[in-house]
Amino acid sequence: MLVKLATDINESIIAGIVSSAFSINKANLSLEKDVVMECHSKYRFDYIASSGDSKYALLVPLKPISVRDIIKFNSAATDCRIFNKLFIRNVELNDHQIKLLTGFNIKVLELSPYSESSHISKRSMFGLSVLDSKLSGGLRSGYVYMISGKPGAGKTTLASTFLAHGAASGEKGVMVLTDTLPDQFMDNIRTMDMGFKEQFDRKMIEVLEISDQIRSMKVDVSSGNMDFRKFITKMVNELKSFIIDHDIKRVVIDQITPLLIPNDDFINIFINSLSMPDVTMIIVSGLRNSDMSVFGIEEYYVTGVIKLDYSYQNNSLNRTGQILKMRGTAFDSSPFHFDITSTGIKINDSNRDINITKIDEQGTSDTQNIFKSIR
């Protein structure tokens, strides 16, 4: 059986996508095009990438594909004992095809963010193949997303995974803590071998906490002594200055609620003010006034929402996640099932569903920074 779809793409771009998808050094990667392999049958692959003893099978179509093409590709890779599979997307996919790719554990990354002629934002992956596939390759940079859920659902763990994977791929990140003491956060994160502590020690991840000044400023806004726009300007521009100065590419604010005032205009302006080109921002929210957020407003102004949940079944804990909203990209909204282990988030393959300086001088007379590094 032959599996072949036409390819004619710059191989340097292909190598860069493989490097990003599997977090491997591009310099250690070799790439072969139009490879015929003899396993139990004869198969032809668009590309086979190699790094050390690891091999990666690539499907890179330039024309619409069918469900049969995906099944053939997966069967060929499995028969040749290649378990690292990547679909480089340059064509439209329907929901069934996306679910099929997810079910076969085939990572999906779009070609366009890596193309030299593309103006589309690149994708920021979690490093969790099932979730990244459901997101068509990850979150688009330049936008603000939300992870929400009730206490203990795994929000901080997933957000920390996002930062750790980005740091391991060369993208510096920052965790902004608003309701947790830094020592407590670091003690908790050390209990999981997800790479966060190592990247923090390498200074690829920064951890900031907000000072009591933010609470005083919120009181001033609530009492009418400060315009909320000046409050937003102070917070956002100080955070953005830190991001620019430290070349940050991924940001997590955990949680967002202590920074917000329950006012539609405030939340709209604040969330929209957070976005930055080439920076992927995640805000973390609990649940109260809606099944997505605390104030019931936040979900309207973010680009995407990933909700985590859990329930008890037969005296065991069943954790689920679901993408409820994702503007500007195809996504799979079917739930995924996961556990929180000593290595962080582990998605259960067996349970899978198949079918990314103060500027306003009048804002405050206090020159103390409201975001403080814990170093």
Wavefront OBJ file of the C-alpha trace (Angstrom):
o trace
v 0.000 0.000 0.000
v 1.302 3.465 -0.854
v 0.457 6.547 1.163
v 1.455 9.732 -0.634
v 0.211 13.279 -0.941
v 2.101 15.907 -2.919
v 4.539 18.150 -1.057
v 6.577 21.116 -2.191
v 7.444 23.169 0.891
v 10.742 24.666 2.051
v 12.414 21.934 4.090
v 13.855 24.432 6.568
v 10.293 25.437 7.451
v 9.297 21.773 7.812
v 12.265 21.142 10.131
v 11.319 24.172 12.222
v 7.764 22.907 12.661
v 8.977 19.437 13.694
v 11.388 21.039 16.167
v 8.564 23.085 17.703
v 6.066 20.213 17.772
v 8.330 17.775 19.584
v 10.581 20.212 21.513
v 13.788 19.013 19.895
v 16.826 20.972 18.759
v 16.523 21.774 15.063
v 20.311 21.424 14.695
v 20.049 17.739 15.686
v 17.243 17.028 13.238
v 17.610 15.327 9.871
v 14.818 15.351 7.291
v 14.130 13.054 4.344
v 11.472 13.743 1.749
v 9.329 11.211 -0.112
v 10.545 8.228 1.910
v 9.640 4.632 1.027
v 9.791 2.199 3.943
v 9.463 -1.590 3.917
v 7.596 -2.799 6.983
v 4.916 -5.483 6.737
v 3.957 -3.702 3.540
v 5.479 -0.942 1.441
v 4.705 2.616 2.544
v 5.617 6.025 1.260
v 5.714 9.036 3.613
v 5.776 12.712 2.715
v 8.656 13.210 5.170
v 10.502 11.207 7.807
v 12.413 13.245 10.402
v 15.075 11.751 12.665
v 16.784 12.913 15.853
v 19.066 10.344 17.437
v 17.149 7.075 17.625
v 13.755 8.792 17.376
v 11.813 8.970 14.130
v 8.890 11.234 13.216
v 6.383 10.563 10.431
v 4.998 13.653 8.683
v 1.856 14.085 6.618
v 2.071 17.348 4.643
v -0.755 17.638 2.098
v -1.120 20.557 -0.293
v -4.636 19.606 -1.334
v -7.759 18.571 0.583
v -7.492 15.150 2.201
v -10.010 12.489 3.129
v -10.624 10.493 6.291
v -9.157 7.532 4.392
v -5.873 9.443 3.881
v -5.596 10.037 7.633
v -6.358 6.391 8.447
v -3.757 5.211 5.885
v -1.111 7.527 7.304
v -1.748 6.377 10.864
v -1.724 2.702 9.821
v 1.530 3.137 7.904
v 3.277 4.882 10.804
v 2.022 2.305 13.312
v 3.066 -0.605 11.092
v 6.553 0.918 10.837
v 6.616 1.445 14.618
v 6.817 5.232 14.301
v 4.765 6.648 17.148
v 5.668 10.347 16.738
v 3.231 11.531 14.104
v 2.675 15.056 12.831
v 0.118 16.520 10.446
v 1.352 19.842 9.038
v -1.844 21.568 8.140
v -2.126 23.680 5.004
v -5.670 22.643 4.057
v -9.117 22.939 5.603
v -10.233 20.177 7.974
v -13.723 19.305 9.104
v -14.654 18.453 12.696
v -14.574 14.714 12.067
v -11.059 14.874 10.598
v -9.825 16.911 13.574
v -11.314 14.413 16.015
v -9.791 11.547 14.068
v -6.319 13.124 14.197
v -6.760 13.649 17.933
v -7.834 10.067 18.448
v -4.837 8.718 16.545
v -2.497 10.877 18.653
v -1.336 12.772 15.572
v -0.100 16.243 16.432
v -1.464 19.044 14.259
v 0.405 22.256 13.509
v -0.538 24.808 10.893
v 1.977 25.620 8.191
v 1.005 29.274 7.846
v 2.436 30.602 11.149
v 5.859 29.265 10.132
v 5.749 30.341 6.500
v 8.099 33.198 5.663
v 5.312 34.979 3.801
v 2.717 34.519 6.502
v 1.396 37.296 8.706
v -0.612 34.901 10.854
v 0.423 34.587 14.489
v 2.421 31.517 15.453
v 0.999 28.833 17.705
v 1.924 28.362 21.359
v 1.635 24.722 22.394
v 0.957 23.200 25.808
v 3.114 20.176 25.064
v 0.067 17.941 25.592
v -0.557 16.297 22.229
v -4.290 15.710 22.671
v -5.001 19.275 23.779
v -2.690 20.826 21.161
v -4.404 18.799 18.446
v -7.820 19.938 19.649
v -6.504 23.518 19.344
v -5.281 22.924 15.764
v -1.699 23.177 16.977
v -1.949 25.424 20.031
v -2.969 28.947 21.007
v -2.374 31.822 18.599
v 0.090 34.349 19.944
v -1.029 37.947 20.334
v -4.278 37.088 22.121
v -5.661 36.617 25.641
v -7.131 33.257 26.673
v -8.770 31.983 29.847
v -8.462 28.736 31.788
v -11.393 28.438 34.175
v -12.753 25.923 36.656
v -13.696 25.343 40.250
v -11.068 25.052 43.013
v -8.828 22.028 42.599
v -9.718 21.505 38.938
v -6.077 21.805 37.792
v -6.076 25.350 36.401
v -2.704 26.378 37.870
v -1.140 23.049 36.896
v -2.246 23.408 33.263
v -1.115 27.041 33.137
v 2.262 26.074 34.648
v 2.587 23.298 32.069
v 2.051 25.914 29.358
v 4.898 28.049 30.738
v 7.249 25.101 31.298
v 6.762 23.746 27.781
v 7.275 27.179 26.271
v 10.471 27.705 28.261
v 11.801 24.309 27.180
v 11.142 25.394 23.581
v 13.048 28.673 24.048
v 10.126 30.982 24.867
v 10.532 32.859 28.145
v 7.470 33.031 30.372
v 6.169 34.793 33.460
v 3.722 33.646 36.122
v 1.935 36.565 37.818
v 0.551 35.477 41.197
v -2.348 37.471 42.638
v -3.788 35.243 45.357
v -0.974 32.837 46.299
v 2.200 33.503 48.247
v 5.286 32.843 46.084
v 6.818 30.402 48.583
v 3.629 28.384 48.666
v 3.415 28.356 44.875
v 7.021 27.211 44.438
v 6.623 24.547 47.138
v 3.596 23.176 45.300
v 5.191 23.317 41.851
v 8.272 21.461 43.111
v 6.110 18.438 43.900
v 5.562 17.874 40.163
v 8.340 17.005 37.756
v 6.996 19.062 34.854
v 10.176 21.122 34.317
v 8.836 24.373 35.790
v 11.365 24.579 38.658
v 14.266 23.807 36.310
v 13.187 26.528 33.866
v 12.728 28.955 36.765
v 16.288 28.232 37.902
v 17.482 28.841 34.321
v 15.613 32.178 34.380
v 13.471 31.090 31.465
v 10.419 31.548 33.718
v 9.911 34.535 36.002
v 7.458 34.619 38.896
v 5.895 37.916 39.993
v 3.536 38.761 42.823
v 1.357 41.826 43.208
v 1.930 44.108 46.151
v -0.612 45.462 48.612
v -0.552 48.614 46.501
v -2.975 47.005 44.049
v -5.555 46.524 46.776
v -5.199 50.139 47.871
v -5.649 51.295 44.282
v -8.798 49.187 43.898
v -10.242 50.815 47.021
v -9.501 54.232 45.476
v -11.319 53.234 42.277
v -14.298 51.781 44.135
v -14.597 54.914 46.264
v -14.368 57.186 43.237
v -10.944 58.640 44.140
v -9.315 57.209 41.012
v -10.602 56.753 37.488
v -10.545 53.070 36.604
v -8.795 53.815 33.293
v -5.807 55.205 35.194
v -5.855 52.097 37.359
v -5.725 49.900 34.232
v -2.999 52.048 32.695
v -0.809 51.686 35.772
v -1.197 47.902 35.974
v -1.043 47.049 32.274
v 1.855 49.282 31.334
v 3.987 48.155 34.250
v 3.358 44.526 33.325
v 4.047 45.187 29.637
v 7.295 46.985 30.510
v 8.425 43.878 32.367
v 7.411 41.653 29.440
v 9.353 43.776 26.950
v 12.423 44.190 29.168
v 12.692 40.431 29.744
v 11.700 39.304 26.222
v 8.715 37.360 27.568
v 6.626 35.365 25.081
v 4.167 33.600 27.416
v 2.262 35.151 30.324
v -0.032 33.600 32.931
v -2.015 35.672 35.438
v -3.206 33.401 38.245
v -5.812 34.415 39.209
v -7.280 37.332 37.296
v -10.121 38.076 39.749
v -8.111 40.149 42.296
v -7.132 42.505 39.463
v -10.694 43.051 38.253
v -13.548 45.298 39.290
v -17.022 43.857 38.531
v -17.863 46.374 35.857
v -18.435 45.481 32.216
v -16.476 48.444 30.830
v -13.573 47.842 33.232
v -13.244 44.148 32.353
v -13.615 44.843 28.630
v -10.910 47.525 28.598
v -8.599 45.628 30.955
v -8.618 42.321 29.065
v -8.285 43.984 25.671
v -5.410 46.094 27.015
v -3.458 42.966 27.966
v -2.909 41.682 24.428
v 0.528 42.149 22.851
v 1.909 41.062 19.459
v 3.904 37.804 19.632
v 2.908 37.251 23.295
v 0.431 34.566 24.358
v -1.484 35.538 27.496
v -3.508 33.197 29.725
v -5.679 34.437 32.568
v -6.925 31.982 35.193
v -10.415 32.326 36.662
v -12.550 30.516 39.191
v -16.318 30.118 38.878
v -19.127 32.037 40.536
v -21.575 34.066 38.470
v -21.387 31.838 35.382
v -20.120 28.383 34.486
v -17.025 29.992 32.925
v -15.849 32.775 35.266
v -16.259 34.654 38.534
v -18.060 37.759 37.316
v -19.750 36.153 34.314
v -18.243 38.775 31.997
v -14.656 37.668 31.413
v -15.494 34.981 28.861
v -16.956 37.559 26.459
v -13.680 39.460 26.051
v -11.085 36.692 25.835
v -10.240 34.957 22.562
v -10.669 31.459 23.957
v -11.832 29.519 27.016
v -10.580 26.151 28.266
v -12.655 24.892 31.176
v -11.475 22.206 33.613
v -13.821 20.227 35.829
v -14.014 17.104 37.962
v -16.618 14.757 39.370
v -16.686 11.670 41.548
v -17.682 8.395 39.946
v -17.581 5.116 41.846
v -15.461 6.734 44.570
v -12.849 7.862 42.037
v -12.040 11.332 40.737
v -12.813 11.925 37.082
v -11.099 15.036 35.673
v -12.202 16.534 32.363
v -11.294 19.504 30.218
v -13.121 21.128 27.342
v -12.501 23.945 24.883
v -15.650 26.050 25.076
v -14.589 28.960 22.884
v -11.735 29.662 20.465
v -12.016 32.544 18.031
v -10.210 32.494 14.706
v -9.305 28.793 14.662
v -10.867 25.405 14.172
v -11.093 23.468 17.423
v -12.460 20.238 18.826
v -14.950 20.880 21.619
v -15.253 17.263 22.747
v -14.044 16.734 26.349
v -10.652 15.252 27.178
v -9.959 13.285 30.337
v -6.833 13.786 32.416
v -5.096 13.112 35.714
v -2.759 15.270 37.780
v 0.307 13.149 38.509
v 3.810 13.598 39.886
v 4.817 14.748 36.393
v 1.938 17.192 36.003
v -0.990 16.878 33.601
v -1.410 13.450 32.004
v -4.178 13.099 29.443
v -5.737 9.640 29.447
v -5.487 8.263 25.911
v -7.946 5.475 26.670
v -10.692 7.999 27.464
v -10.279 10.145 24.405
v -13.308 11.143 22.387
v -12.865 10.367 18.704
v -15.411 11.975 16.308
v -1.231 29.287 22.859
v 7.725 52.496 33.858
v 4.750 53.728 34.654
v 3.305 55.763 31.827
v 0.406 57.649 33.319
v 1.999 60.131 35.749
v -1.350 61.098 37.220
v -2.443 57.502 37.891
v -0.751 57.373 41.288
v 1.927 59.283 43.149
v 3.399 56.020 44.467
v 6.478 54.970 42.496
v 6.645 51.507 44.072
v 6.195 48.747 41.507
v 2.991 46.795 41.906
v 4.523 43.666 40.380
v 7.414 42.307 42.394
v 9.801 39.575 41.312
v 10.332 36.861 43.920
v 14.032 36.513 43.055
l 1 2 3 4 5 6 7 8 9 10 11 12 13 14 15 16 17 18 19 20 21 22 23 24 25 26 27 28 29 30 31 32 33 34 35 36 37 38 39 40 41 42 43 44 45 46 47 48 49 50 51 52 53 54 55 56 57 58 59 60 61 62 63 64 65 66 67 68 69 70 71 72 73 74 75 76 77 78 79 80 81 82 83 84 85 86 87 88 89 90 91 92 93 94 95 96 97 98 99 100 101 102 103 104 105 106 107 108 109 110 111 112 113 114 115 116 117 118 119 120 121 122 123 124 125 126 127 128 129 130 131 132 133 134 135 136 137 138 139 140 141 142 143 144 145 146 147 148 149 150 151 152 153 154 155 156 157 158 159 160 161 162 163 164 165 166 167 168 169 170 171 172 173 174 175 176 177 178 179 180 181 182 183 184 185 186 187 188 189 190 191 192 193 194 195 196 197 198 199 200 201 202 203 204 205 206 207 208 209 210 211 212 213 214 215 216 217 218 219 220 221 222 223 224 225 226 227 228 229 230 231 232 233 234 235 236 237 238 239 240 241 242 243 244 245 246 247 248 249 250 251 252 253 254 255 256 257 258 259 260 261 262 263 264 265 266 267 268 269 270 271 272 273 274 275 276 277 278 279 280 281 282 283 284 285 286 287 288 289 290 291 292 293 294 295 296 297 298 299 300 301 302 303 304 305 306 307 308 309 310 311 312 313 314 315 316 317 318 319 320 321 322 323 324 325 326 327 328 329 330 331 332 333 334 335 336 337 338 339 340 341 342 343 344 345 346 347 348 349 350 351 352 353 354 355
l 357 358 359 360 361 362 363 364 365 366 367 368 369 370 371 372 373 374 375
